[in-house]
Amino acid sequence: MIAKSIKGKSSQEIRTALQQNMTDGFSPTLAIVFLSISQDRKAVCKILDDAGIKIFGATTNGEFIDENPEKFSVAILLLEMNPEHFSILFSEYAKKNYREIAKSIAREAKQLYRHPAFLIAGSHMETDAEQLLFGFEDEIGKDVNVFGGMAGDDYAFTEQFVFTNNKESNCGMIALALDEEKIKIKGIATCGWKAVGTEKTVTKSEGNHVYTVDNVPVLELTTKYGGIENVSPDNKNLMLEVAANLPIQLQREFGDPVMRPGLVLDWADGSFYCSGTIPQGSKVRFSLPPDFDVMEKVIKGVEKLKATDMPEADALVVFSCAGRILSLGPMMNQEIEGVQKVWNVPMVGMFSNAELARATGGNLEMHNLTTCAVALKEK
């Protein structure tokens, strides 16, 4: 596999960069495209489609190919990979049948490859991304390799898209199915947010819709605990403030806890939707943003992945939570640079609304406020 990364602020810049990178005989067959909702997706896709390149695409809250995160731009990882080793699968879940849709995609991939692995992206704020992961496990098994993220929209939290050649959806999923007998894929998800306060009990929830914690409306409890003011529908930044500064941390019986910040608020009853399931009766704690040493933790985690499972890589894909750059600001550059230097290969990354990967010591999980680094190597 040969990989190259390109970026631009317009479709014309992408056209020029693609042409320049193909002058030496480089012939990409796959493009992983992360772009701003403000960019002309159809124009970018047409450029790639005209070049005979398959597309795995998602809108973002920011994108990068190096240590300098961009806004309102296009970032692309171009891969010259044997077309027999991968397939793009696409489906919508308008009926909120997340698990069934993921299961059908996994079943389709099983018909193509004996041991499929997946890179996925989903759209729509109310999507229960954990159910997507369950669908893959139902069909492939607990050991299936699935990594990915939920699409963003430059922090508007209104409408996000996944897309491929001549298709897009604001309520669907795209999957890059890989033949794991030909393509090695390994990843790690690292968070670093610190739990604070006492353990609390979710007293009413349905899937990813949380109503009460310790019999108190979850919004009331969260804003009171965090000392958040101006709690009203007029405060358009309220959910962003809650998600970025005082997310819920869901305790797991096995493996590390996972983050479940509120993303969509229902003012009628003070409940909110998270991007993953929070079972009724489960134990949660609030958490605070990490110290800057969390960046070192992420880099060391990726270094450990290289040392133990992935000594070499051809390319790197990174899903980093939008909340991390809000918390870490310009320091985020150091984390991205540190991760890229581990293998020193072409990279593409996005700031996502959720991250999908196996928790350390645990199961496949929907994460938030996490960095998920995924390395690819053609055998």
SULHU-V380609 format. One line per field, one symbol per residue. ss: DSSP state (A for helix, B for strand, O for the rest). phi: phi as a letter, one per 20 degrees, with the letter a starting at -180 (. if undefined). burial: I if it has 9 or more other C-alpha atoms within 8 Angstrom, else O. A space follows every 10 residues. Layout:
# SULHU-V380609
ss = ???
phi = ???
burial = ???
This chain:
# SULHU-V380609
ss = OBBBBBBBOO AAAAAAAAAA AOOOOOOOOB BBBBBBOOOO AAAAAAAAAA OOOBBBBBBB OOBBOOOOOB OOOBBBBBBB OOAAABBBBB BBOOOOOAAA AAAAAAAAAA AAOOOBBBBB BBOOOOOOAA AAAAAAAAAA OOOOOBBBBB OOOOOOOOOO OBBBOOBBBO OBBBBBBBBO OOBBBBBBBB OOOBBBBBBB BBBBBBOOBB BBBOOBBAAA AAAAAAOOOO OOOOOOOAAA AAAAAOOBBB OOOOOOOBBB OBBBBBOOOO BBBBOOOOOO OOBBBBBBOO OOAAAAAAAA AAAAAAAAOO OOOOBBBBBB BAAAAAAAAA AAAAAAAAAA AAAOOOBBBB BBOBBBBBOO OOOBBBBOOO BBBBBBBBO
phi = .dcbdcbadb ffffgfffff edfenfcfdb ceddbffffe gfffffgfff emdfcdcbec dqbbcbfdfd clccccdece cggfebbddb bdcfelegff ffffffffff fecfceccdc bccnfefeff fffgfffgee pfefeccrae fdblmfldbc cdbbfmbbbe bacdceedff fdceccbbdc dnfdfcmefc dfebbcmedd ecclmdgfff fffffemedl ebffefefff fffedbffde fdfcnffcec ffccddffcm ebedebfcff nfeccfbdgf ffffffffff ffffgffdcb fcbebcccdc fgffffeelf fggfffffff ffdlcgccbb edeaccaffg mcegcedclc dddcdcbff
burial = IIIIIIIIII IOIIIOIIOO IIOOOIOIII IIIIIIIOII OOOIIIIIIO OOIIIIIIII IIIIIIIOIO IIIIIIIIII IOOOIIIIII IIIOOOOIIO IIIIIIIOII OOIOOIIIII IIIIIOIIII IIIIIIIIII OOOIOIIIII IIIIOOIOII IIIIIOOOII IIIIIIIIII OIIIIIIIII IOIOIOOOOI IIIIIIIIII IIIOOOIIII IIIOOOOOOO OOOOOOOIIO IIIIIIIIII IOOOIIOIII IIIIIOOOOI IIIIIIIIII OIIIIIIIII OOOIIIIIIO IIIOIIOOOI OOIIIIIIII IIIIIOIIOO OIIIIIIIII OIIOIIIIII IIIIIIIIII OIIIIIIIII IIIIIIIIO
